[in-house]
Amino acid sequence: MKKIGFIGCGNMASAMIGGICKTGLFAPEEIIAADLNNAARANAKEKFGIEVTSDNKDAVNRSQLVVLSIKPQYYAQVIGEIAPLMRPDQIVLTIAPGWTLQKLDETFGRALKIVRAMPNTPALVGEGITAVCANDRVTEEELGYVCSVLKSFGKAEVVGENLMDAVVSVSGSSPAYVFIFIEAMADAAVADGMPRSQAYQFAAQAVYGSAKMVLETGLHPGQLKDMVCSPGGTTIEAVRVLEEKGFRSSVMEAMRACTKKARGE
């Protein structure tokens, strides 16, 4: 019996498997991953030394924790395939936006232990943040166990399911906003004469360091912003232009649109 089985070997599954193996939470021989794509299976086997298969049913039958790490549009099809095989003692971990606990219950059509999670792509470098909620069949001990798996590639926080759509916008999709911000800063530096590779390094490190200051100092982001803005200085002039151009409002409106999309509105 494997401790964990993945249905799908894509980027998020690879991030999770990589974190699990790196921390030693599970040994490679305790992990199995299923994928119809030959290249994805070969890559997972070569990179992590885990067992791979093209048979979803095989992975489910041999796993205690089953992770549905496929795209949301394939959930109904795959759940229909594996639902008859699921055992009451197994835990299902899902990572698809829009698939509520109720919808998962109805689609499986069986009383199963289901944990819903929303990770993000920084998990690929061990810096992910994952929101977690579970149905009432999952015990506190089991939820803690799942969280320990998710913490192998970053942080994990238990939240109410009513917040999961907001999580999509604030952490699930937000790396895209940050990448655009970094690219824009680098473009401006290039326009001012800096080589592009160097511009990306400066911009990315500034974002990384700033985020670390928020997390490690515990200070309000506004207070940290004020610390950089000297009276009559360059930074406050840049902030003035950002506010004039609607920077803050644009971010808020984009995130609210993302949340509405996650809700299916």
C-alpha positions as CSV (number, residue, x, y, z in Angstrom):
1,M,0.0,0.0,0.0
2,K,1.3,3.5,-1.0
3,K,0.9,6.3,1.4
4,I,-0.1,8.8,-1.3
5,G,-1.2,8.5,-4.9
6,F,-1.5,11.3,-7.5
7,I,-4.0,11.3,-10.3
8,G,-2.1,13.6,-12.7
9,C,1.6,14.4,-13.0
10,G,1.5,18.0,-14.0
11,N,3.2,21.1,-12.5
12,M,1.3,21.1,-9.2
13,A,1.7,17.4,-8.7
14,S,5.4,17.7,-9.4
15,A,5.7,20.6,-6.9
16,M,3.9,18.5,-4.2
17,I,5.9,15.4,-4.9
18,G,9.2,17.3,-5.0
19,G,8.4,18.9,-1.6
20,I,7.4,15.6,-0.1
21,C,10.6,13.9,-1.2
22,K,12.8,16.8,-0.3
23,T,11.5,16.9,3.3
24,G,11.6,13.1,3.6
25,L,7.9,13.1,4.6
26,F,7.5,10.0,2.4
27,A,10.1,7.9,0.7
28,P,9.8,7.7,-3.2
29,E,8.7,4.1,-2.9
30,E,5.7,5.2,-0.8
31,I,4.4,7.4,-3.7
32,I,2.6,6.5,-6.9
33,A,1.4,8.8,-9.7
34,A,-0.9,8.1,-12.6
35,D,-1.0,10.0,-15.9
36,L,-2.1,9.1,-19.4
37,N,0.8,11.2,-20.8
38,N,3.9,9.1,-21.4
39,A,6.3,12.0,-21.1
40,A,4.7,13.2,-17.8
41,R,5.1,9.7,-16.3
42,A,8.7,9.3,-17.5
43,N,9.6,12.7,-16.1
44,A,8.1,12.0,-12.7
45,K,9.8,8.6,-12.5
46,E,13.2,10.0,-13.6
47,K,13.0,13.1,-11.4
48,F,11.6,11.6,-8.2
49,G,12.2,7.9,-8.4
50,I,8.5,7.2,-7.7
51,E,6.3,4.5,-9.2
52,V,4.2,5.6,-12.1
53,T,1.3,4.1,-14.0
54,S,-1.1,5.0,-16.8
55,D,-4.0,3.4,-14.8
56,N,-5.9,5.8,-12.4
57,K,-7.6,2.8,-10.8
58,D,-4.3,1.2,-9.9
59,A,-3.1,4.3,-8.2
60,V,-6.4,4.6,-6.2
61,N,-6.5,1.0,-5.2
62,R,-2.9,1.2,-3.8
63,S,-3.1,4.6,-2.0
64,Q,-4.3,5.8,1.4
65,L,-4.3,9.5,0.4
66,V,-5.5,10.2,-3.1
67,V,-4.7,13.5,-4.7
68,L,-6.7,14.7,-7.7
69,S,-4.1,16.9,-9.3
70,I,-5.7,17.2,-12.7
71,K,-7.4,20.2,-14.4
72,P,-10.9,21.1,-13.2
73,Q,-12.5,20.2,-16.5
74,Y,-11.4,16.6,-16.1
75,Y,-12.7,16.1,-12.5
76,A,-16.2,14.8,-13.4
77,Q,-14.8,12.2,-15.8
78,V,-12.0,11.0,-13.5
79,I,-14.3,10.9,-10.4
80,G,-16.8,8.8,-12.4
81,E,-14.0,6.4,-13.1
82,I,-12.5,6.1,-9.6
83,A,-15.6,6.6,-7.4
84,P,-16.6,2.9,-7.2
85,L,-13.2,2.0,-6.0
86,M,-12.9,4.5,-3.2
87,R,-12.8,3.1,0.4
88,P,-14.3,4.8,3.4
89,D,-10.9,4.9,5.1
90,Q,-9.2,6.7,2.2
91,I,-8.8,10.5,2.1
92,V,-9.4,12.4,-1.1
93,L,-7.4,15.6,-1.6
94,T,-8.6,18.0,-4.3
95,I,-6.9,21.1,-5.7
96,A,-9.4,22.4,-8.2
97,P,-11.1,25.8,-7.9
98,G,-14.9,25.8,-8.1
99,W,-15.2,22.2,-6.9
100,T,-16.9,22.7,-3.5
101,L,-17.1,20.0,-0.9
102,Q,-20.8,19.6,-1.6
103,K,-20.2,19.3,-5.4
104,L,-17.5,16.7,-4.7
105,D,-19.8,14.8,-2.4
106,E,-22.5,14.7,-5.0
107,T,-20.2,13.8,-7.9
108,F,-18.6,10.9,-5.9
109,G,-22.0,9.8,-4.7
110,R,-20.5,8.2,-1.7
111,A,-19.7,9.2,1.9
112,L,-16.0,9.8,1.7
113,K,-13.4,11.8,3.6
114,I,-12.7,14.8,1.4
115,V,-10.2,17.6,1.9
116,R,-10.3,20.6,-0.5
117,A,-7.0,22.6,-1.0
118,M,-6.0,25.6,-3.0
119,P,-2.2,25.7,-3.5
120,N,-0.3,28.1,-5.8
121,T,2.6,27.8,-8.2
122,P,5.4,29.1,-5.8
123,A,5.1,25.5,-4.4
124,L,7.4,24.7,-7.3
125,V,10.2,26.4,-5.3
126,G,9.0,25.4,-1.9
127,E,7.4,28.7,-1.1
128,G,3.7,27.9,-1.7
129,I,0.8,28.9,0.4
130,T,-2.2,26.5,0.5
131,A,-5.7,27.0,1.9
132,V,-7.4,23.9,3.3
133,C,-10.9,22.9,4.3
134,A,-12.5,19.5,4.9
135,N,-15.9,17.8,5.2
136,D,-17.1,16.6,8.6
137,R,-16.0,13.0,7.9
138,V,-12.3,14.1,8.2
139,T,-11.0,14.0,11.7
140,E,-8.7,16.7,13.2
141,E,-5.9,14.2,13.2
142,E,-6.5,13.4,9.5
143,L,-6.7,17.1,8.6
144,G,-3.4,17.7,10.5
145,Y,-1.9,14.8,8.5
146,V,-3.0,16.4,5.2
147,C,-1.7,19.8,6.3
148,S,1.7,18.2,7.0
149,V,1.8,17.0,3.4
150,L,0.9,20.4,2.1
151,K,3.5,22.1,4.4
152,S,6.3,20.1,2.7
153,F,6.3,22.7,-0.1
154,G,5.4,25.9,1.7
155,K,2.8,27.0,4.2
156,A,-0.8,25.7,4.8
157,E,-3.7,27.3,6.6
158,V,-7.1,25.9,7.4
159,V,-9.9,28.3,6.4
160,G,-13.6,28.2,6.1
161,E,-14.8,27.0,2.8
162,N,-16.6,30.4,2.3
163,L,-13.2,31.9,1.9
164,M,-11.8,29.5,-0.8
165,D,-12.9,31.7,-3.7
166,A,-11.1,34.7,-2.1
167,V,-8.1,32.5,-1.7
168,V,-8.1,31.9,-5.5
169,S,-7.6,35.6,-6.1
170,V,-5.3,36.5,-3.2
171,S,-2.8,33.6,-3.6
172,G,-3.9,31.1,-6.3
173,S,-3.9,33.5,-9.2
174,S,-1.9,36.3,-7.7
175,P,1.5,35.0,-8.8
176,A,0.5,36.1,-12.3
177,Y,-0.1,39.7,-11.0
178,V,3.3,39.7,-9.3
179,F,5.0,38.4,-12.5
180,I,3.4,41.2,-14.5
181,F,4.6,43.7,-11.9
182,I,8.2,42.3,-12.0
183,E,8.2,42.4,-15.8
184,A,6.9,46.0,-15.8
185,M,9.6,47.1,-13.4
186,A,12.3,45.3,-15.4
187,D,11.0,46.9,-18.6
188,A,11.3,50.4,-17.0
189,A,14.8,49.6,-15.9
190,V,15.7,48.5,-19.4
191,A,14.3,51.7,-20.7
192,D,16.6,53.5,-18.3
193,G,19.6,51.6,-19.7
194,M,19.9,48.4,-17.5
195,P,20.6,45.1,-19.2
196,R,17.5,42.9,-19.2
197,S,18.9,40.0,-17.2
198,Q,20.1,42.3,-14.5
199,A,16.8,44.2,-14.5
200,Y,14.9,41.0,-13.8
201,Q,17.3,40.1,-11.0
202,F,16.9,43.5,-9.3
203,A,13.1,43.6,-9.7
204,A,12.5,40.1,-8.5
205,Q,14.8,40.4,-5.5
206,A,13.1,43.6,-4.5
207,V,9.7,41.9,-4.6
208,Y,11.1,38.8,-2.7
209,G,12.8,41.0,0.0
210,S,9.8,43.2,0.4
211,A,7.5,40.2,0.9
212,K,9.9,38.8,3.4
213,M,9.9,42.0,5.4
214,V,6.1,41.8,5.6
215,L,6.2,38.3,6.9
216,E,9.1,38.6,9.3
217,T,8.7,42.1,10.8
218,G,5.0,41.8,11.4
219,L,4.7,45.5,10.5
220,H,1.7,46.8,8.5
221,P,2.5,47.1,4.8
222,G,1.6,50.7,4.9
223,Q,4.1,51.3,7.6
224,L,6.8,49.6,5.7
225,K,5.9,51.7,2.6
226,D,6.1,54.9,4.7
227,M,9.6,53.9,5.9
228,V,10.8,54.1,2.2
229,C,9.1,57.4,1.4
230,S,11.3,60.3,2.4
231,P,9.7,63.8,2.4
232,G,10.0,65.2,-1.1
233,G,11.9,62.1,-2.3
234,T,12.0,59.9,-5.3
235,T,9.9,57.1,-3.8
236,I,6.9,59.2,-2.8
237,E,6.9,60.7,-6.3
238,A,6.7,57.2,-7.7
239,V,3.9,56.4,-5.3
240,R,2.0,59.5,-6.2
241,V,2.1,58.5,-9.9
242,L,1.0,54.9,-9.0
243,E,-2.0,56.3,-7.1
244,E,-2.8,58.7,-9.9
245,K,-2.8,55.9,-12.4
246,G,-5.1,53.8,-10.2
247,F,-2.6,51.1,-9.2
248,R,-4.2,50.2,-5.9
249,S,-7.7,50.2,-7.4
250,S,-6.7,48.2,-10.4
251,V,-5.3,45.4,-8.2
252,M,-8.4,45.4,-6.1
253,E,-10.8,45.3,-9.0
254,A,-8.7,42.6,-10.7
255,M,-8.8,40.4,-7.6
256,R,-12.6,40.9,-7.2
257,A,-13.1,39.9,-10.8
258,C,-11.0,36.8,-10.2
259,T,-13.1,35.9,-7.1
260,K,-16.4,36.3,-9.0
261,K,-15.0,34.0,-11.7
262,A,-14.1,31.4,-9.1
263,R,-17.6,31.6,-7.8
264,G,-19.0,31.0,-11.2
265,E,-20.7,34.4,-11.4
